[in-house]
Amino acid sequence: MSRRTKRPPSPPPAFGFARPDHAPSWHRLAYAILLVTPLATMAWPGPTFARDCTGLCLLDRLFLPSTGPTGDRANATREAADGDRSSAPWSLPNSGLTGSAPRWTVSAEAIVLSRIGGVGQTLVARLPGDVQFFATAVTPGSEALNSNQFQQGFSAGPKLSLIYHGDSGYSAEISYFNIFNQRDTRTIGPDSPADWLVMKGVGAFWQTQDFPYQGMAWDATTNLYNVEANGRLDLAGRVTVLAGFRWLQLNDGLQGTLTPADQTAPTWKNTNCGSVFPQSCTLFQITAGNTPAGNYPPFWTSGTINNLYGAQIGVAAKVLELGRFSVDGLMKAGLFDNHAEQSTVVSMQKVLYPSRATTDHAAFVGEIGLQLKYRITQALGVKVGYEALWLAGVALAPGQIGETFTTPSSVTALGVNCGSHVLFQGATAGLEYSF
């Protein structure tokens, strides 16, 4: 029987555990992972993290998404290192829109509004051309144009706002917008065969065309200005209540002219056309004459200025939020003092007679809006929306015809008609920047 050679003793086990003589290959892979992982974490993000993060934390860092911004990876590292988060270690990278709350938000938009509503006033009536001129003052005619037929269309202007975001959900805002020169012109006539076109006022005034080749044109214009300052308070994250002061100015104008202008002076108005009555010509008997025409003014011009001062309350709410998109709604309402003024200039026998009156009247203003916003970055957003503004208790120019009394040699303003209401509605579009 042969003598067995004695084997030398094995070296001490590494890492504190015994390694078998013939360890499987997957065990070697596991040992390598455990060795390489601490070394890799010390290289990224650093040795401080390696001292504080072991086990699942290390595996979580290895498999974090690497497609997001560097700042996202750093945020994720800090959250895992805190060690006191109750959420799951796996999460999607953020959208890049997180950051500290801004102190200021400035908005610059274009606003495009149309006007709906007004006051009904007959501006032109038709009479047959064979009626004698002096009889057109008292003969009823058929209505050819009413002031509520004006369609002034859309008019654009700027809309600017600035918001300061305070602490505890409080904020303050100031905003401004205006729309310029909404306008519509309506012309009646000339007719074929010729008809009298008549405008009648209160008292002695009435106007026809001077010659059969003329029509009667009316021009309506509107301007609107708005400034407001509000305090705001955020409630429940998605709802904001507001209260503040507002000033609106609504200017409305109306002007009547004969078109085209007179080619010669209407001297026929001083003849009786073969009748025993003066000014007895029919429209078919009018002749042009030889006297040059002057620079004749419009026969009727009315204008109103409404200055509305008052307090309002409102509510704004985030209706929907989906990623970078959001939809916001807005409602405001307030009671106002309308300091209204009307001025009228009437031309009688080509001589101008002015008149003027002022009053203070209660008014109401209501506003609604809906806005779609898209965040390009955390600071910059683009937005489009719809807006409607209703004013009640205002003075419009056609309504002052009934407040203007005329005699053959004078014009007197009896007061200011503030019984009208008007709706402005349209679209907004622009940019918003927060910092």
Protein Blocks (a to p, Z undefined) as FASTA:
>chain_A
ZZddddddddddehhiacdfbdcfklmmmmmmmmmmmmmmmmpgbjklmmmpghjlmmmm
mmgcfkbcfklmmmmmmmmmnopafbdfbdcddehlaccddfbdcdddddddddeddddd
dfbdcddfkbcfklmmmmccddfbdfklpcgbjadddddddddddeehiacdddddddeh
iacdddedjdddddddddddehjbccddfbfkbccddddddddddddddddddeehlacc
dddddddddddddddddddddfbdcfklmpgnhpabehiacfklpcebjadcdddddfbd
cddddddddddddddddfbaghjbccddddddddddddddddddddeehiacdddddddd
ddddddddddddddfblmbccdddddddddehiacfklmmmmpccdfkbccdfbdcfkbc
cddddddddddddZZ
